Amino acid sequence: MSINQKKNFTDHIPNKKLGQHFLIENEIINKIVKYVDPKSHNNILEIGPGLGALTKPMCIFLEKLYVIELDSELVNFLSNCSFSKKLKILKKNVLSYNFLDIFNKEKKNIRIVGNLPYNISVRLILYLFNFCSIIKDMHFMLQKEVANRLSASPGTKCYGRLSVIAQYYCNIVPLLKVFPNSFTPVPKIDSVFIRLIPNLTFPILIDDIKVLEMITNAAFGQRRKILRHSLSKFFDVKTLMQLGVNPMLRAENITVSQYCQLAYYLIMK
């Protein structure tokens, strides 16, 4: 880390309420930029650029980079940094931002990158699923536990409601393990850099995602119970068997496509 970088980190006191942990390890930063592989023609938005650890090296490859940042001090820093001419800074709350604005302006699907604040990561990802039709891919730094839940396979402890909803929308690939000392302040947990690519086609298209959310909430809300009990409000044993779901299994043993089949049945009923 350079002397200037040290000065910047010293000057800015991380905001705990905003869950700020800044990347400082150059080797990790370089690997992340390589995974993202930004191209000059890309329409890229970085969430939570902080002090520009990823922003600056990505700008080398880009003509323009959108960044969304809520912290006024960091917005001021980014507005006056050496690469500010390439930035389109949005001082917005990302949890309520309409990503259609960038899509409509650039006429290109969006690539999203971010070292996400741990305290909003799940809410934000679920929110971003609403915009999957205009997103090319997403690359996020997440706490290890969330990354494991997103990418978990049926039959594992981490597989749950979040796994099903996320994998309905996206193909999810963990890329890089990142340890606490790669950040300042040092978090108490490990992190994982992960790629999410929105699905272009669906084995079973769910017109009302709330139905899938309702079913998975019921199943995993009582994950120790077998499905004939946890889903009895929605399906009898005969119907579960007709839909190819074993009523004697538990929530974690059912695949994403099987949950989609259950949701589709209720929607069409």
GITAZI-V522170 format. One line per field, one symbol per residue. ss: DSSP state (H for helix, E for strand, C for the rest). psi: psi as a letter, one per 30 degrees, with the letter a starting at -180 (. if undefined). Layout:
ss=???
psi=???
This chain:
ss=CCHHHHHHHHHCCCCHHHCCCEECCHHHHHHHHHHHCCCCCCCEEEECCCCCCCHHHHHCCCCCEEEECCCHHHHHHHHCCCCHHHEEEECCCCCCCCCHHHHHHHCCCEEEEEECCCCCHHHHHHHHHHHHHHEEEEEEEEEHHHHHHHHCCCCCCCCCHHHHHHHHHEEEEEEEEECHHHEECCCCCCEEEEEEEECCCCCCCCCCHHHHHHHHHHHHHCCCCEHHHHCCCCCCHHHHHHCCCCCCCEHHHCCHHHHHHHHHHHHHC
psi=kleeeeeeeeekjkjefghkjkkfjeeeeeeeeeeeiklefkjkkkkifbggefeefefeflfkkkkkkfjeeeeeeefglfgfffkjkjiljffgkjffeeeeefhklkkkkkjkkefgeeeeeeefffgffgkelkjkklkeeeeeeegklkflefkaeeeeeefeelkkjkekkklegflkljlglllkkkkkjkkflkejkjfjffeeeeeeeeeffhffllefefgffekleeeeeeggkjffllefgkleeeeeeeeeeeef.
